[in-house]
Amino acid sequence: MDVRDQRVQFKICDVYHPDPTQVLLDLHGNDLLVGKVVDLSDSDMQKEAFVVVEVEGIAELMIVPIECTLCIP
């Protein structure tokens, strides 16, 4: 059976090349996530500070430079 030109679907986690992380970055690297700050780095609110953010649907906490975040009213 010749599968050339066939459309297929597959999970990102099944990709061997390129790295699945790169696939996600290429597809969704500029998507915005919304979460709740649960901690701050020792730098407080300085430019070099980081926030620890809890995002619904993602198991691990995320660490993001505070300068890359926007407060949502």
C-alpha positions in Angstrom: 0.0 0.0 0.0 1.4 3.4 -1.0 0.8 5.9 1.7 2.4 8.9 0.0 0.1 11.9 -0.3 -2.2 10.4 2.4 -3.3 12.6 5.2 -2.6 11.1 8.6 -3.0 12.0 12.3 -0.7 11.2 15.2 0.1 12.3 18.7 2.9 14.8 19.2 4.5 12.5 21.8 4.9 9.9 19.0 7.1 12.1 16.9 10.7 11.0 16.5 12.0 14.0 14.6 12.0 16.9 15.2 12.0 16.9 19.0 8.4 17.0 20.2 9.3 20.1 22.2 10.2 21.9 19.1 6.9 20.9 17.4 5.0 22.4 20.4 7.1 25.6 20.2 6.5 25.9 16.5 2.8 25.4 16.8 2.0 27.1 20.1 5.1 29.0 21.2 3.2 32.3 21.1 0.0 31.1 22.7 -0.9 32.9 26.0 -1.4 30.9 29.2 -3.3 32.1 32.2 -2.5 31.1 35.7 -2.2 32.0 39.3 1.1 33.2 40.9 1.8 31.0 43.9 5.3 32.2 44.7 8.0 34.8 43.9 11.8 34.4 43.6 14.0 36.1 46.2 14.5 39.1 43.8 11.0 40.3 44.8 9.6 42.6 42.0 13.0 43.4 40.4 13.5 42.9 36.6 15.4 39.7 37.2 12.7 38.2 39.4 10.7 35.1 38.6 7.2 34.1 39.5 6.0 30.5 40.1 2.7 30.1 38.3 0.0 27.4 38.6 -1.8 26.8 35.3 -5.0 24.7 35.2 -4.5 21.5 33.2 -0.7 21.5 33.5 0.7 19.2 36.3 3.9 21.1 37.1 4.3 24.6 38.3 5.8 27.0 35.7 8.6 29.5 36.4 8.5 32.6 34.3 10.5 35.9 34.3 8.2 38.4 35.9 9.0 40.9 33.1 7.3 38.5 30.7 4.0 38.5 32.6 0.9 40.7 32.5 -1.5 41.1 35.4 -5.1 40.3 34.6 -7.6 42.4 36.5 
